[in-house]
Amino acid sequence: MMIRVLLYLAIIVQFVAMYYAIRLVRRTKYNVIWFLFIVGFVVLGVERFLQLLMSYGYQFSVYTIVWHDIVVSVCVSGGIVMLDRLFVYIDRLNRHRQLTDKRILTAVLRAEEKTRSTFSKELHDGLGPLLSSAKISLSAIKREELDTERREIFDNTLYVVEEALRSLREISNNLSPHVLSDFGLARGIQNFIDRSQTLHNVKISYATNLRGERYDSDIEVIMYRVVCELITNSLKHSGCSEIRLSLTSGGDMLELQYTDNGRGFNPQSMMDCGMGLSNINSRVNSLNGEFEVTSTKGRGMRASVKVNVRGAVRMMTAPSAMETSKMSAKAKNNKRR
């Protein structure tokens, strides 16, 4: 009696499995897999039905059962082989999707940097000369010939114009750092650190073995933005008193090591909700790089970025003396403005 109950249960299970295999036919590309499994489940169900009849006294040839077993084995084996092809196809789709995502992200980052550069240029070349002209016009007024009240108004107006020029240069540089495009990654980072230290009472130590090396513009801009984001996060959120970072190049690998002695945080929660870590991770991924961050509450944080620059355009020579003199003259002119 128990054998008959088990055979009934086996038949039910086979047809339930066949029902789900039928549902999967339209949901995947390799429908042959599920057709093979459907046939296998049907034949296996029929075999169990024959075994059930045999338990009631009916007789069937042994060859009938054997042939059923052979058909089931062939169907299951063929289905397994096709499943392997399905997994290969899924892996290929995932790689294609990841590649597409990286291309889209790279295009977005390039469009963002292009917009920043255009906006920075419009501010510097459009609004900058107007403010400089206003300052020159005010400077032409003889201050000594004004009475006390008008002299105070003159001084306040001149101060406002100078502050507007300073803010304009700062905004323009933050949008598109000219030092980065003119002198390269190492100098651009040093310039950002110098400006940050003038505004915050935090010691920032910076070491690099880069001199005049130049990389692909995408690499330079993204690495520069990563450093800016890390330093800004530390200054705003960590309460640190010291920041250390090193930028080294060895062979085809460009590596950034960053630490601060701030209050620390939970890296996973910050990666999901804030502090710009997800933005940094996206930028590094667009270069096929590696980004790791570790932190413990009360013990600061450590971040590591590694990017393979193989295939990037590298200029191993520093800017010529003529280029340096031109940039110095340009910097002096901007400072006078």
Buried (B, 14 or more C-beta within 10 A) or exposed (E): EEEEEEBEEBBEBBBEBBEEBBEEBEEEEBEBBBBBBBBBBBBBBBBBBBBBEEEEEEEEEEEEBEEBEEBBEBBBEBBEEBBEEBEEEEEEEEEEEEEEEBEEBBEEBBEEBEEBBEBBBEBBEEBBEEBBEBBEEBEEEEEEEBEEEEEEEBEEBBEEBBEBBEEBBEBBBEBBBBBBBBBBBBBBBBBBBEBBBEEBEBEBEBEBEBEEBBBBBBBBBBBBBBBBBBBBBBBEBBEBEBBBBBBEBEEEBBBBBBBBBBBBBEBEEBBEEEBBBEEBBBBBBBBEBBBEBEBEEEEBBBBBBBBBBEEBEBEEEBBEEEEEEEBEEEEEEBEEB
